[in-house]
Amino acid sequence: MCPCWCRRRRRGMAGRMPKPIITSSTPIAEKFDPIPAKEIDPVYLDLAEVEALKLIELEKLSFEEAGVRMNVSRNTVWRLIENAREKLARAIIDGRGIIILKEEAIANQQQA
């Protein structure tokens, strides 16, 4: 087991642990495939990005209200929305599939 300070890393750099992002529910669908399907790598959406899209686009909340609901700052919500919009645009334009990463998949990727 590594010392406590070794576990406090994010994206390879030392720093404090990221705050957990609160999500209200997990989406029903896990995957969307284009028709006709192409042999291109799919786009992966994090659960936090999907939650931010839901709060901003569907529930029409402001960035501050969404940040309060997700227990993160307004700037974090803005970054999540920008990443999600870019990924969705890339999937639509390039004909890529969309895979929504559930919490178990995210935990497995971090352990590997």
Biopython code that builds the backbone (N, CA, C, O; Angstrom):
import numpy as np
from Bio.PDB.StructureBuilder import StructureBuilder

atoms = [
    (1, "MET", "N", (0.852, -1.184, 0.000)),
    (1, "MET", "CA", (0.000, 0.000, 0.000)),
    (1, "MET", "C", (0.890, 1.237, 0.000)),
    (1, "MET", "O", (1.830, 1.337, 0.788)),
    (2, "CYS", "N", (0.592, 2.152, -0.868)),
    (2, "CYS", "CA", (1.406, 3.363, -0.955)),
    (2, "CYS", "C", (0.987, 4.355, 0.132)),
    (2, "CYS", "O", (-0.128, 4.289, 0.648)),
    (3, "PRO", "N", (1.889, 5.268, 0.470)),
    (3, "PRO", "CA", (1.543, 6.277, 1.478)),
    (3, "PRO", "C", (0.352, 7.113, 1.041)),
    (3, "PRO", "O", (-0.021, 7.129, -0.132)),
    (4, "CYS", "N", (-0.227, 7.798, 1.993)),
    (4, "CYS", "CA", (-1.427, 8.599, 1.745)),
    (4, "CYS", "C", (-1.206, 9.637, 0.658)),
    (4, "CYS", "O", (-2.100, 9.865, -0.157)),
    (5, "TRP", "N", (-0.040, 10.275, 0.623)),
    (5, "TRP", "CA", (0.186, 11.335, -0.348)),
    (5, "TRP", "C", (0.265, 10.794, -1.766)),
    (5, "TRP", "O", (0.034, 11.540, -2.717)),
    (6, "CYS", "N", (0.590, 9.504, -1.935)),
    (6, "CYS", "CA", (0.652, 8.923, -3.286)),
    (6, "CYS", "C", (-0.738, 8.786, -3.895)),
    (6, "CYS", "O", (-0.899, 8.907, -5.109)),
    (7, "ARG", "N", (-1.728, 8.539, -3.070)),
    (7, "ARG", "CA", (-3.082, 8.358, -3.583)),
    (7, "ARG", "C", (-3.731, 9.673, -3.965)),
    (7, "ARG", "O", (-4.755, 9.672, -4.648)),
    (8, "ARG", "N", (-3.178, 10.772, -3.555)),
    (8, "ARG", "CA", (-3.778, 12.076, -3.821)),
    (8, "ARG", "C", (-3.283, 12.605, -5.155)),
    (8, "ARG", "O", (-2.580, 13.614, -5.210)),
    (9, "ARG", "N", (-3.644, 11.933, -6.209)),
    (9, "ARG", "CA", (-3.215, 12.355, -7.536)),
    (9, "ARG", "C", (-4.412, 12.429, -8.462)),
    (9, "ARG", "O", (-5.377, 11.675, -8.334)),
    (10, "ARG", "N", (-4.322, 13.346, -9.385)),
    (10, "ARG", "CA", (-5.360, 13.479, -10.400)),
    (10, "ARG", "C", (-4.656, 13.714, -11.721)),
    (10, "ARG", "O", (-3.904, 14.677, -11.869)),
    (11, "ARG", "N", (-4.896, 12.854, -12.659)),
    (11, "ARG", "CA", (-4.285, 12.943, -13.989)),
    (11, "ARG", "C", (-2.767, 12.996, -13.906)),
    (11, "ARG", "O", (-2.131, 13.717, -14.674)),
    (12, "GLY", "N", (-2.183, 12.244, -12.988)),
    (12, "GLY", "CA", (-0.743, 12.143, -12.902)),
    (12, "GLY", "C", (-0.051, 13.234, -12.115)),
    (12, "GLY", "O", (1.167, 13.178, -11.942)),
    (13, "MET", "N", (-0.779, 14.217, -11.636)),
    (13, "MET", "CA", (-0.155, 15.313, -10.898)),
    (13, "MET", "C", (-0.601, 15.270, -9.443)),
    (13, "MET", "O", (-1.700, 14.817, -9.122)),
    (14, "ALA", "N", (0.282, 15.753, -8.571)),
    (14, "ALA", "CA", (-0.065, 15.810, -7.158)),
    (14, "ALA", "C", (-1.120, 16.881, -6.937)),
    (14, "ALA", "O", (-1.148, 17.890, -7.642)),
    (15, "GLY", "N", (-1.964, 16.664, -5.982)),
    (15, "GLY", "CA", (-3.010, 17.630, -5.674)),
    (15, "GLY", "C", (-4.035, 16.994, -4.770)),
    (15, "GLY", "O", (-3.922, 15.826, -4.398)),
    (16, "ARG", "N", (-5.017, 17.761, -4.427)),
    (16, "ARG", "CA", (-6.035, 17.209, -3.539)),
    (16, "ARG", "C", (-6.994, 16.330, -4.335)),
    (16, "ARG", "O", (-7.119, 16.457, -5.553)),
    (17, "MET", "N", (-7.655, 15.451, -3.625)),
    (17, "MET", "CA", (-8.598, 14.540, -4.261)),
    (17, "MET", "C", (-9.765, 15.331, -4.829)),
    (17, "MET", "O", (-10.218, 16.289, -4.202)),
    (18, "PRO", "N", (-10.264, 14.953, -6.006)),
    (18, "PRO", "CA", (-11.416, 15.663, -6.561)),
    (18, "PRO", "C", (-12.671, 15.393, -5.734)),
    (18, "PRO", "O", (-12.841, 14.314, -5.168)),
    (19, "LYS", "N", (-13.544, 16.400, -5.677)),
    (19, "LYS", "CA", (-14.799, 16.241, -4.951)),
    (19, "LYS", "C", (-15.699, 15.269, -5.702)),
    (19, "LYS", "O", (-15.716, 15.273, -6.933)),
    (20, "PRO", "N", (-16.440, 14.443, -4.987)),
    (20, "PRO", "CA", (-17.382, 13.562, -5.684)),
    (20, "PRO", "C", (-18.519, 14.378, -6.291)),
    (20, "PRO", "O", (-19.051, 15.289, -5.657)),
    (21, "ILE", "N", (-18.880, 14.042, -7.520)),
    (21, "ILE", "CA", (-19.955, 14.741, -8.216)),
    (21, "ILE", "C", (-21.248, 13.980, -7.976)),
    (21, "ILE", "O", (-21.319, 12.772, -8.205)),
    (22, "ILE", "N", (-22.262, 14.685, -7.517)),
    (22, "ILE", "CA", (-23.546, 14.066, -7.203)),
    (22, "ILE", "C", (-24.375, 13.963, -8.476)),
    (22, "ILE", "O", (-24.576, 14.954, -9.178)),
    (23, "THR", "N", (-24.854, 12.756, -8.768)),
    (23, "THR", "CA", (-25.750, 12.546, -9.904)),
    (23, "THR", "C", (-27.078, 12.041, -9.377)),
    (23, "THR", "O", (-27.120, 11.245, -8.439)),
    (24, "SER", "N", (-28.164, 12.505, -9.981)),
    (24, "SER", "CA", (-29.490, 12.140, -9.485)),
    (24, "SER", "C", (-29.878, 10.724, -9.889)),
    (24, "SER", "O", (-30.474, 9.992, -9.097)),
    (25, "SER", "N", (-29.547, 10.337, -11.103)),
    (25, "SER", "CA", (-29.885, 8.994, -11.570)),
    (25, "SER", "C", (-28.969, 8.626, -12.722)),
    (25, "SER", "O", (-28.343, 9.490, -13.337)),
    (26, "THR", "N", (-28.899, 7.341, -13.005)),
    (26, "THR", "CA", (-28.109, 6.896, -14.151)),
    (26, "THR", "C", (-29.020, 6.776, -15.363)),
    (26, "THR", "O", (-30.179, 6.386, -15.223)),
    (27, "PRO", "N", (-28.523, 7.100, -16.544)),
    (27, "PRO", "CA", (-29.363, 6.989, -17.740)),
    (27, "PRO", "C", (-29.683, 5.534, -18.056)),
    (27, "PRO", "O", (-28.923, 4.628, -17.717)),
    (28, "ILE", "N", (-30.810, 5.329, -18.706)),
    (28, "ILE", "CA", (-31.248, 3.974, -19.044)),
    (28, "ILE", "C", (-30.353, 3.376, -20.117)),
    (28, "ILE", "O", (-29.905, 2.236, -20.000)),
    (29, "ALA", "N", (-30.097, 4.152, -21.162)),
    (29, "ALA", "CA", (-29.283, 3.667, -22.278)),
    (29, "ALA", "C", (-27.805, 3.762, -21.925)),
    (29, "ALA", "O", (-27.378, 4.674, -21.216)),
    (30, "GLU", "N", (-27.035, 2.809, -22.430)),
    (30, "GLU", "CA", (-25.595, 2.818, -22.224)),
    (30, "GLU", "C", (-24.838, 3.091, -23.509)),
    (30, "GLU", "O", (-23.669, 3.474, -23.474)),
    (31, "LYS", "N", (-25.503, 2.894, -24.655)),
    (31, "LYS", "CA", (-24.788, 2.961, -25.918)),
    (31, "LYS", "C", (-25.720, 3.417, -27.027)),
    (31, "LYS", "O", (-26.887, 3.026, -27.071)),
    (32, "PHE", "N", (-25.196, 4.247, -27.923)),
    (32, "PHE", "CA", (-25.907, 4.665, -29.121)),
    (32, "PHE", "C", (-25.000, 4.400, -30.307)),
    (32, "PHE", "O", (-23.832, 4.790, -30.305)),
    (33, "ASP", "N", (-25.534, 3.738, -31.315)),
    (33, "ASP", "CA", (-24.759, 3.425, -32.509)),
    (33, "ASP", "C", (-25.357, 4.120, -33.713)),
    (33, "ASP", "O", (-26.578, 4.168, -33.857)),
    (34, "PRO", "N", (-24.503, 4.666, -34.594)),
    (34, "PRO", "CA", (-25.016, 5.301, -35.807)),
    (34, "PRO", "C", (-25.419, 4.253, -36.839)),
    (34, "PRO", "O", (-24.963, 3.110, -36.800)),
    (35, "ILE", "N", (-26.275, 4.663, -37.752)),
    (35, "ILE", "CA", (-26.658, 3.792, -38.862)),
    (35, "ILE", "C", (-26.277, 4.508, -40.132)),
    (35, "ILE", "O", (-26.772, 5.616, -40.335)),
    (36, "PRO", "N", (-25.468, 3.998, -40.980)),
    (36, "PRO", "CA", (-24.726, 2.736, -40.893)),
    (36, "PRO", "C", (-23.544, 2.857, -39.930)),
    (36, "PRO", "O", (-22.939, 3.919, -39.791)),
    (37, "ALA", "N", (-23.238, 1.752, -39.279)),
    (37, "ALA", "CA", (-22.149, 1.740, -38.303)),
    (37, "ALA", "C", (-20.806, 1.783, -39.023)),
    (37, "ALA", "O", (-20.618, 1.128, -40.049)),
    (38, "LYS", "N", (-19.877, 2.559, -38.476)),
    (38, "LYS", "CA", (-18.531, 2.667, -39.030)),
    (38, "LYS", "C", (-17.538, 2.067, -38.049)),
    (38, "LYS", "O", (-17.821, 1.927, -36.859)),
    (39, "GLU", "N", (-16.383, 1.719, -38.565)),
    (39, "GLU", "CA", (-15.326, 1.148, -37.729)),
    (39, "GLU", "C", (-14.438, 2.261, -37.166)),
    (39, "GLU", "O", (-13.224, 2.258, -37.373)),
    (40, "ILE", "N", (-15.041, 3.197, -36.464)),
    (40, "ILE", "CA", (-14.320, 4.302, -35.835)),
    (40, "ILE", "C", (-14.497, 4.162, -34.328)),
    (40, "ILE", "O", (-15.532, 3.694, -33.853)),
    (41, "ASP", "N", (-13.476, 4.573, -33.587)),
    (41, "ASP", "CA", (-13.567, 4.513, -32.128)),
    (41, "ASP", "C", (-14.765, 5.321, -31.639)),
    (41, "ASP", "O", (-15.007, 6.423, -32.129)),
    (42, "PRO", "N", (-15.516, 4.786, -30.679)),
    (42, "PRO", "CA", (-16.676, 5.525, -30.163)),
    (42, "PRO", "C", (-16.249, 6.681, -29.266)),
    (42, "PRO", "O", (-15.089, 6.791, -28.871)),
    (43, "VAL", "N", (-17.206, 7.529, -28.961)),
    (43, "VAL", "CA", (-17.008, 8.654, -28.048)),
    (43, "VAL", "C", (-17.537, 8.229, -26.683)),
    (43, "VAL", "O", (-18.638, 7.689, -26.584)),
    (44, "TYR", "N", (-16.755, 8.471, -25.631)),
    (44, "TYR", "CA", (-17.138, 8.081, -24.280)),
    (44, "TYR", "C", (-17.594, 9.303, -23.495)),
    (44, "TYR", "O", (-16.848, 10.272, -23.355)),
    (45, "LEU", "N", (-18.825, 9.255, -22.983)),
    (45, "LEU", "CA", (-19.362, 10.319, -22.138)),
    (45, "LEU", "C", (-19.341, 9.851, -20.685)),
    (45, "LEU", "O", (-19.812, 8.758, -20.369)),
    (46, "ASP", "N", (-18.794, 10.684, -19.809)),
    (46, "ASP", "CA", (-18.812, 10.373, -18.382)),
    (46, "ASP", "C", (-20.216, 10.596, -17.830)),
    (46, "ASP", "O", (-21.014, 11.337, -18.404)),
    (47, "LEU", "N", (-20.500, 9.952, -16.724)),
    (47, "LEU", "CA", (-21.796, 10.111, -16.075)),
    (47, "LEU", "C", (-22.000, 11.556, -15.622)),
    (47, "LEU", "O", (-23.122, 12.061, -15.656)),
    (48, "ALA", "N", (-20.929, 12.222, -15.201)),
    (48, "ALA", "CA", (-21.032, 13.621, -14.773)),
    (48, "ALA", "C", (-21.387, 14.523, -15.951)),
    (48, "ALA", "O", (-22.143, 15.480, -15.784)),
    (49, "GLU", "N", (-20.855, 14.236, -17.135)),
    (49, "GLU", "CA", (-21.180, 15.034, -18.322)),
    (49, "GLU", "C", (-22.640, 14.858, -18.714)),
    (49, "GLU", "O", (-23.302, 15.820, -19.104)),
    (50, "VAL", "N", (-23.137, 13.646, -18.611)),
    (50, "VAL", "CA", (-24.544, 13.387, -18.925)),
    (50, "VAL", "C", (-25.448, 14.099, -17.925)),
    (50, "VAL", "O", (-26.471, 14.668, -18.305)),
    (51, "GLU", "N", (-25.074, 14.068, -16.654)),
    (51, "GLU", "CA", (-25.868, 14.752, -15.621)),
    (51, "GLU", "C", (-25.877, 16.259, -15.849)),
    (51, "GLU", "O", (-26.918, 16.901, -15.708)),
    (52, "ALA", "N", (-24.726, 16.827, -16.200)),
    (52, "ALA", "CA", (-24.663, 18.267, -16.469)),
    (52, "ALA", "C", (-25.526, 18.628, -17.675)),
    (52, "ALA", "O", (-26.237, 19.632, -17.644)),
    (53, "LEU", "N", (-25.473, 17.823, -18.734)),
    (53, "LEU", "CA", (-26.325, 18.067, -19.904)),
    (53, "LEU", "C", (-27.800, 18.008, -19.531)),
    (53, "LEU", "O", (-28.598, 18.826, -19.989)),
    (54, "LYS", "N", (-28.154, 17.038, -18.699)),
    (54, "LYS", "CA", (-29.554, 16.897, -18.293)),
    (54, "LYS", "C", (-30.025, 18.126, -17.522)),
    (54, "LYS", "O", (-31.108, 18.650, -17.782)),
    (55, "LEU", "N", (-29.215, 18.582, -16.579)),
    (55, "LEU", "CA", (-29.624, 19.720, -15.757)),
    (55, "LEU", "C", (-29.685, 21.014, -16.561)),
    (55, "LEU", "O", (-30.608, 21.808, -16.381)),
    (56, "ILE", "N", (-28.720, 21.236, -17.438)),
    (56, "ILE", "CA", (-28.660, 22.491, -18.189)),
    (56, "ILE", "C", (-29.635, 22.492, -19.360)),
    (56, "ILE", "O", (-30.385, 23.453, -19.534)),
    (57, "GLU", "N", (-29.637, 21.440, -20.157)),
    (57, "GLU", "CA", (-30.425, 21.435, -21.395)),
    (57, "GLU", "C", (-31.878, 21.006, -21.187)),
    (57, "GLU", "O", (-32.779, 21.591, -21.790)),
    (58, "LEU", "N", (-32.121, 20.008, -20.355)),
    (58, "LEU", "CA", (-33.492, 19.510, -20.191)),
    (58, "LEU", "C", (-34.252, 20.228, -19.080)),
    (58, "LEU", "O", (-35.409, 20.608, -19.258)),
    (59, "GLU", "N", (-33.598, 20.412, -17.935)),
    (59, "GLU", "CA", (-34.284, 21.060, -16.814)),
    (59, "GLU", "C", (-34.125, 22.574, -16.830)),
    (59, "GLU", "O", (-34.714, 23.264, -15.997)),
    (60, "LYS", "N", (-33.337, 23.103, -17.764)),
    (60, "LYS", "CA", (-33.151, 24.548, -17.971)),
    (60, "LYS", "C", (-32.674, 25.272, -16.712)),
    (60, "LYS", "O", (-33.122, 26.381, -16.421)),
    (61, "LEU", "N", (-31.765, 24.640, -15.968)),
    (61, "LEU", "CA", (-31.180, 25.288, -14.797)),
    (61, "LEU", "C", (-30.006, 26.159, -15.230)),
    (61, "LEU", "O", (-29.429, 25.944, -16.296)),
    (62, "SER", "N", (-29.658, 27.130, -14.414)),
    (62, "SER", "CA", (-28.459, 27.924, -14.680)),
    (62, "SER", "C", (-27.241, 27.101, -14.255)),
    (62, "SER", "O", (-27.369, 26.063, -13.605)),
    (63, "PHE", "N", (-26.057, 27.587, -14.638)),
    (63, "PHE", "CA", (-24.838, 26.876, -14.268)),
    (63, "PHE", "C", (-24.663, 26.851, -12.751)),
    (63, "PHE", "O", (-24.196, 25.854, -12.201)),
    (64, "GLU", "N", (-25.027, 27.916, -12.083)),
    (64, "GLU", "CA", (-24.900, 27.961, -10.626)),
    (64, "GLU", "C", (-25.858, 26.983, -9.957)),
    (64, "GLU", "O", (-25.475, 26.286, -9.017)),
    (65, "GLU", "N", (-27.109, 26.925, -10.434)),
    (65, "GLU", "CA", (-28.083, 25.989, -9.855)),
    (65, "GLU", "C", (-27.657, 24.545, -10.106)),
    (65, "GLU", "O", (-27.793, 23.695, -9.226)),
    (66, "ALA", "N", (-27.145, 24.268, -11.298)),
    (66, "ALA", "CA", (-26.665, 22.916, -11.592)),
    (66, "ALA", "C", (-25.462, 22.576, -10.722)),
    (66, "ALA", "O", (-25.327, 21.439, -10.270)),
    (67, "GLY", "N", (-24.589, 23.548, -10.484)),
    (67, "GLY", "CA", (-23.438, 23.318, -9.619)),
    (67, "GLY", "C", (-23.839, 22.993, -8.194)),
    (67, "GLY", "O", (-23.228, 22.142, -7.549)),
    (68, "VAL", "N", (-24.868, 23.671, -7.701)),
    (68, "VAL", "CA", (-25.360, 23.382, -6.347)),
    (68, "VAL", "C", (-25.921, 21.967, -6.291)),
    (68, "VAL", "O", (-25.672, 21.238, -5.331)),
    (69, "ARG", "N", (-26.677, 21.574, -7.313)),
    (69, "ARG", "CA", (-27.251, 20.219, -7.333)),
    (69, "ARG", "C", (-26.182, 19.134, -7.438)),
    (69, "ARG", "O", (-26.320, 18.059, -6.854)),
    (70, "MET", "N", (-25.109, 19.424, -8.191)),
    (70, "MET", "CA", (-24.064, 18.423, -8.410)),
    (70, "MET", "C", (-22.933, 18.515, -7.388)),
    (70, "MET", "O", (-22.014, 17.696, -7.412)),
    (71, "ASN", "N", (-22.987, 19.505, -6.489)),
    (71, "ASN", "CA", (-21.978, 19.698, -5.448)),
    (71, "ASN", "C", (-20.609, 20.055, -6.036)),
    (71, "ASN", "O", (-19.575, 19.619, -5.529)),
    (72, "VAL", "N", (-20.614, 20.854, -7.113)),
    (72, "VAL", "CA", (-19.382, 21.333, -7.735)),
    (72, "VAL", "C", (-19.542, 22.821, -8.048)),
    (72, "VAL", "O", (-20.621, 23.386, -7.867)),
    (73, "SER", "N", (-18.477, 23.443, -8.511)),
    (73, "SER", "CA", (-18.540, 24.866, -8.826)),
    (73, "SER", "C", (-19.194, 25.095, -10.186)),
    (73, "SER", "O", (-19.374, 24.169, -10.977)),
    (74, "ARG", "N", (-19.541, 26.345, -10.430)),
    (74, "ARG", "CA", (-20.150, 26.735, -11.703)),
    (74, "ARG", "C", (-19.176, 26.487, -12.854)),
    (74, "ARG", "O", (-19.586, 26.071, -13.938)),
    (75, "ASN", "N", (-17.881, 26.743, -12.619)),
    (75, "ASN", "CA", (-16.877, 26.527, -13.660)),
    (75, "ASN", "C", (-16.731, 25.054, -14.014)),
    (75, "ASN", "O", (-16.509, 24.715, -15.176)),
    (76, "THR", "N", (-16.852, 24.181, -13.031)),
    (76, "THR", "CA", (-16.786, 22.747, -13.301)),
    (76, "THR", "C", (-17.962, 22.314, -14.163)),
    (76, "THR", "O", (-17.795, 21.520, -15.088)),
    (77, "VAL", "N", (-19.148, 22.830, -13.865)),
    (77, "VAL", "CA", (-20.323, 22.516, -14.690)),
    (77, "VAL", "C", (-20.098, 23.007, -16.109)),
    (77, "VAL", "O", (-20.437, 22.309, -17.064)),
    (78, "TRP", "N", (-19.532, 24.195, -16.262)),
    (78, "TRP", "CA", (-19.265, 24.746, -17.583)),
    (78, "TRP", "C", (-18.302, 23.850, -18.359)),
    (78, "TRP", "O", (-18.516, 23.587, -19.542)),
    (79, "ARG", "N", (-17.223, 23.371, -17.687)),
    (79, "ARG", "CA", (-16.266, 22.476, -18.347)),
    (79, "ARG", "C", (-16.926, 21.169, -18.752)),
    (79, "ARG", "O", (-16.676, 20.659, -19.845)),
    (80, "LEU", "N", (-17.771, 20.618, -17.874)),
    (80, "LEU", "CA", (-18.465, 19.372, -18.203)),
    (80, "LEU", "C", (-19.367, 19.556, -19.420)),
    (80, "LEU", "O", (-19.404, 18.695, -20.299)),
    (81, "ILE", "N", (-20.092, 20.668, -19.477)),
    (81, "ILE", "CA", (-20.983, 20.947, -20.605)),
    (81, "ILE", "C", (-20.185, 21.113, -21.895)),
    (81, "ILE", "O", (-20.564, 20.572, -22.933)),
    (82, "GLU", "N", (-19.083, 21.857, -21.835)),
    (82, "GLU", "CA", (-18.261, 22.071, -23.032)),
    (82, "GLU", "C", (-17.703, 20.752, -23.551)),
    (82, "GLU", "O", (-17.721, 20.507, -24.757)),
    (83, "ASN", "N", (-17.204, 19.894, -22.651)),
    (83, "ASN", "CA", (-16.679, 18.592, -23.066)),
    (83, "ASN", "C", (-17.775, 17.728, -23.669)),
    (83, "ASN", "O", (-17.566, 17.086, -24.698)),
    (84, "ALA", "N", (-18.940, 17.707, -23.034)),
    (84, "ALA", "CA", (-20.038, 16.875, -23.526)),
    (84, "ALA", "C", (-20.522, 17.353, -24.891)),
    (84, "ALA", "O", (-20.774, 16.535, -25.775)),
    (85, "ARG", "N", (-20.654, 18.655, -25.073)),
    (85, "ARG", "CA", (-21.098, 19.185, -26.365)),
    (85, "ARG", "C", (-20.095, 18.874, -27.463)),
    (85, "ARG", "O", (-20.481, 18.520, -28.578)),
    (86, "GLU", "N", (-18.811, 19.002, -27.156)),
    (86, "GLU", "CA", (-17.786, 18.693, -28.153)),
    (86, "GLU", "C", (-17.829, 17.220, -28.540)),
    (86, "GLU", "O", (-17.745, 16.880, -29.720)),
    (87, "LYS", "N", (-17.960, 16.344, -27.543)),
    (87, "LYS", "CA", (-18.015, 14.911, -27.818)),
    (87, "LYS", "C", (-19.248, 14.547, -28.634)),
    (87, "LYS", "O", (-19.162, 13.748, -29.566)),
    (88, "LEU", "N", (-20.407, 15.132, -28.288)),
    (88, "LEU", "CA", (-21.626, 14.839, -29.040)),
    (88, "LEU", "C", (-21.531, 15.347, -30.470)),
    (88, "LEU", "O", (-21.966, 14.662, -31.396)),
    (89, "ALA", "N", (-20.974, 16.528, -30.666)),
    (89, "ALA", "CA", (-20.806, 17.053, -32.024)),
    (89, "ALA", "C", (-19.864, 16.167, -32.828)),
    (89, "ALA", "O", (-20.120, 15.892, -34.001)),
    (90, "ARG", "N", (-18.780, 15.719, -32.209)),
    (90, "ARG", "CA", (-17.845, 14.830, -32.894)),
    (90, "ARG", "C", (-18.520, 13.515, -33.282)),
    (90, "ARG", "O", (-18.286, 12.994, -34.373)),
    (91, "ALA", "N", (-19.352, 12.982, -32.396)),
    (91, "ALA", "CA", (-20.045, 11.727, -32.689)),
    (91, "ALA", "C", (-21.027, 11.898, -33.845)),
    (91, "ALA", "O", (-21.129, 11.024, -34.705)),
    (92, "ILE", "N", (-21.746, 13.010, -33.870)),
    (92, "ILE", "CA", (-22.734, 13.226, -34.928)),
    (92, "ILE", "C", (-22.050, 13.478, -36.267)),
    (92, "ILE", "O", (-22.446, 12.900, -37.279)),
    (93, "ILE", "N", (-21.032, 14.330, -36.289)),
    (93, "ILE", "CA", (-20.365, 14.691, -37.536)),
    (93, "ILE", "C", (-19.574, 13.519, -38.108)),
    (93, "ILE", "O", (-19.640, 13.261, -39.310)),
    (94, "ASP", "N", (-18.828, 12.807, -37.266)),
    (94, "ASP", "CA", (-17.971, 11.716, -37.736)),
    (94, "ASP", "C", (-18.686, 10.378, -37.820)),
    (94, "ASP", "O", (-18.109, 9.412, -38.319)),
    (95, "GLY", "N", (-19.922, 10.290, -37.350)),
    (95, "GLY", "CA", (-20.645, 9.021, -37.373)),
    (95, "GLY", "C", (-20.108, 8.018, -36.372)),
    (95, "GLY", "O", (-20.060, 6.821, -36.654)),
    (96, "ARG", "N", (-19.709, 8.493, -35.214)),
    (96, "ARG", "CA", (-19.180, 7.608, -34.174)),
    (96, "ARG", "C", (-20.295, 7.175, -33.229)),
    (96, "ARG", "O", (-21.327, 7.837, -33.115)),
    (97, "GLY", "N", (-20.069, 6.066, -32.564)),
    (97, "GLY", "CA", (-20.986, 5.627, -31.530)),
    (97, "GLY", "C", (-20.756, 6.415, -30.250)),
    (97, "GLY", "O", (-19.705, 7.031, -30.069)),
    (98, "ILE", "N", (-21.741, 6.392, -29.368)),
    (98, "ILE", "CA", (-21.643, 7.077, -28.079)),
    (98, "ILE", "C", (-21.819, 6.034, -26.985)),
    (98, "ILE", "O", (-22.803, 5.294, -26.973)),
    (99, "ILE", "N", (-20.866, 5.981, -26.074)),
    (99, "ILE", "CA", (-20.939, 5.058, -24.943)),
    (99, "ILE", "C", (-20.941, 5.884, -23.664)),
    (99, "ILE", "O", (-20.062, 6.721, -23.457)),
    (100, "ILE", "N", (-21.931, 5.646, -22.805)),
    (100, "ILE", "CA", (-22.032, 6.348, -21.526)),
    (100, "ILE", "C", (-21.365, 5.481, -20.467)),
    (100, "ILE", "O", (-21.789, 4.355, -20.208)),
    (101, "LEU", "N", (-20.317, 6.026, -19.862)),
    (101, "LEU", "CA", (-19.579, 5.289, -18.840)),
    (101, "LEU", "C", (-20.322, 5.361, -17.517)),
    (101, "LEU", "O", (-20.566, 6.446, -16.990)),
    (102, "LYS", "N", (-20.677, 4.211, -16.990)),
    (102, "LYS", "CA", (-21.311, 4.155, -15.676)),
    (102, "LYS", "C", (-20.228, 4.213, -14.604)),
    (102, "LYS", "O", (-19.043, 4.130, -14.926)),
    (103, "GLU", "N", (-20.603, 4.351, -13.368)),
    (103, "GLU", "CA", (-19.637, 4.500, -12.279)),
    (103, "GLU", "C", (-18.740, 3.279, -12.147)),
    (103, "GLU", "O", (-17.556, 3.422, -11.840)),
    (104, "GLU", "N", (-19.274, 2.078, -12.371)),
    (104, "GLU", "CA", (-18.466, 0.874, -12.256)),
    (104, "GLU", "C", (-17.376, 0.863, -13.313)),
    (104, "GLU", "O", (-16.242, 0.471, -13.036)),
    (105, "ALA", "N", (-17.715, 1.292, -14.527)),
    (105, "ALA", "CA", (-16.732, 1.314, -15.606)),
    (105, "ALA", "C", (-15.647, 2.340, -15.328)),
    (105, "ALA", "O", (-14.478, 2.103, -15.633)),
    (106, "ILE", "N", (-16.021, 3.476, -14.754)),
    (106, "ILE", "CA", (-15.038, 4.509, -14.427)),
    (106, "ILE", "C", (-14.097, 3.998, -13.343)),
    (106, "ILE", "O", (-12.889, 4.222, -13.419)),
    (107, "ALA", "N", (-14.637, 3.313, -12.331)),
    (107, "ALA", "CA", (-13.802, 2.780, -11.261)),
    (107, "ALA", "C", (-12.845, 1.719, -11.800)),
    (107, "ALA", "O", (-11.690, 1.663, -11.379)),
    (108, "ASN", "N", (-13.310, 0.875, -12.728)),
    (108, "ASN", "CA", (-12.450, -0.148, -13.306)),
    (108, "ASN", "C", (-11.333, 0.469, -14.138)),
    (108, "ASN", "O", (-10.211, -0.036, -14.117)),
    (109, "GLN", "N", (-11.606, 1.543, -14.867)),
    (109, "GLN", "CA", (-10.577, 2.194, -15.669)),
    (109, "GLN", "C", (-9.523, 2.838, -14.785)),
    (109, "GLN", "O", (-8.344, 2.829, -15.139)),
    (110, "GLN", "N", (-9.911, 3.397, -13.647)),
    (110, "GLN", "CA", (-8.949, 4.044, -12.760)),
    (110, "GLN", "C", (-8.048, 3.019, -12.089)),
    (110, "GLN", "O", (-6.892, 3.321, -11.794)),
    (111, "GLN", "N", (-8.555, 1.806, -11.840)),
    (111, "GLN", "CA", (-7.747, 0.774, -11.216)),
    (111, "GLN", "C", (-6.745, 0.191, -12.193)),
    (111, "GLN", "O", (-5.668, -0.242, -11.781)),
    (112, "ALA", "N", (-7.072, 0.168, -13.477)),
    (112, "ALA", "CA", (-6.185, -0.438, -14.482)),
    (112, "ALA", "C", (-5.002, 0.438, -14.804)),
    (112, "ALA", "O", (-4.166, 0.069, -15.629)),
]
sb = StructureBuilder()
sb.init_structure("model")
sb.init_model(0)
sb.init_chain("A")
sb.init_seg("    ")
for serial, (resi, resn, name, xyz) in enumerate(atoms, 1):
    if name == "N":
        sb.init_residue(resn, " ", resi, " ")
    sb.init_atom(name, np.array(xyz, "f"), 0.0, 1.0, " ", f" {name:<3s}", serial, name[0])
structure = sb.get_structure()
